[in-house]
């Protein structure tokens, strides 16, 4: 009996620590969205549009609004077409099913043009937040160009570029 209790207590302690770390990252990300891309060793490589998406999910206290279902430290998904709140995996799946086959499914998240073919899907990670977007070719190319310029700036300021970061992991 004491072995089970000890195991459960260890699991609860690990979950509490992971949840606290997840909340700390979310608060830190929300509180520093107005900072430049490279500040004090932090290089997030976010474009201005991605920062705007994240800002849209902040409440008046600069804390992210969430769907309320995530009682554990799980990744949150932020959709480009509905950046009002971060969603847990269950809510994100429901949103994906709702979106499938609709006009919104063929609408670029940046320029809002409806495209008859498939949009280019993008997924970015920032701590426990996954940013999921659908972009037309022109907007996707513009985002890649902006991200490359940000990457060159980060490297010039002494940070780690995206290519180096990928190679290190």
N, C-alpha and C positions, 0 to 999 in steps of 0.2 A: 504494500500500500504506500509506504513512504517513497519507494522508487518511482511510482507513478506520479505521486504528488511533486516530487523533486523535478521530474522530467517536465511536467506541466508548468511548473513555476519557471523553469529555464526557458521554455518555449514562450511563455507570456512575457518574460523579461526581454527576450530577443525581439519579439513583436513590438513591444513598447519602445525599445530603442530604435528599431527600424521605422516605426511610425513617427517618432520624434525627429529623426533625421530627415524623413520625407517632408514633414511639415516645415522644418528649418529651411530646406532647399526651396520649397514653394514660397515661403515668406521672403527669403533672400532674393529670389528671382523677381518676385512682384515688387519689391522695394527698390530694385536697382535697374528698372527698365529704362530709365532716362539717362543712365550713364553711357559713356561711349562704349564701343564694342570691346575695347581693351583697356581695362582699368585695374591696377593693383594685382596683376597676375591672373585676372579673369578674362578669358577669351571665349566668348560664346558664339561668335560668327553669325549673329542674327542680322538679317536685313531689316531695313526700316519697316517694310510691310509686315514681317514676322513680329517685330516689336509691337506694332499696332494691334495685331491679333491678340497678343498676350495682354496688352493694356485693356482691350475690350472685355476681358474676362475678370478684371479686377473690380472689387467693390470700392466704396468710398474710403475704406480704411487701408486700401492697397493690399488686400488679401484676396486670393483667387476665389471666385465663386465656383462651387462644385455641385454635382448632381445630388450629393448628400448620401449616396449609397456606399461610398468607399470607406468602410470602417477599418480597413487595413492599409498599410502602405503599398499601394499598387500604382502602376503607371496610370496617369490621367491622359486622356485624348482631347485635343483641342482641334475642332474642325474649322477649316478656313471659311466655310459658308455659314457657320453658326458659332461664332466666337464669343457667345455670351457667357459660357461657363465651361469648366473642365468636366469631362465625363469619365465615369468608370468604364471598365471593359463591357459590362452588360448594357449600359446606356449607349455606349459607342456602337455596339453591334446592332442595337435596335435602331439607332440613327442611320446606320448603313443600310439596313433593310428597308427603312422608310424611304431613303433616298433612291434606291435602286430603280432604274427605269423612268424616273421623273425627269422633267426638264432641268431641274437643279443638278441632276447627275451629269448633265452635259454643259453646265455653265461654269466658265472659268471663275475661280474664286477671287481673282484680282480685277480683271477688266469687265467681268460680269457678262461677257458675250456668250451666247449659246453656240456650241459647236456640234455639228452633226456626228462627228466621229468620237473617238475616245480621247479624254483629256489625259495629260501626263500626270500621274499620281506622284506625290512627294510626301516623304515622312521625315521629319526632323526631330531629334531628341534634345531636350534641355532638362537635365536632371530627370525627375519623374514625369515630365510632361512630354508627350508625343504630339507634334503638330502635323496634322494630316490635311493635305490640300490636293486640289485638282486644278491644273493650270493648262492653258492653251500653249502652243509652242512658243509664241512671241513672249508671253509673260514668263514662261519657264526659262527661256534664254536670258531675259533681263535679270531674273533672280540669280541665275548662275553667274552672270557677269558681275553683278553687285557683290555676290559672295566671294568671287575671285579677288575683287578689289579689296574687300575687307580682309581676306586672308593675306594678301601682300602687305597690307598695313600692319596687321598683327605681327607678322614675321619681322617687318622692319622695326617694330617697337620692342622686339625681343621675345615675343610670344611664340607659341608652337602653332605652326600652320596645320591645316586640316590633313594634308598628305602625311606630314610627320606624325600627327596624332594617330592616323589610321595604321601607319607602319609600326608604331609603338604598341598597339593593342593586339 
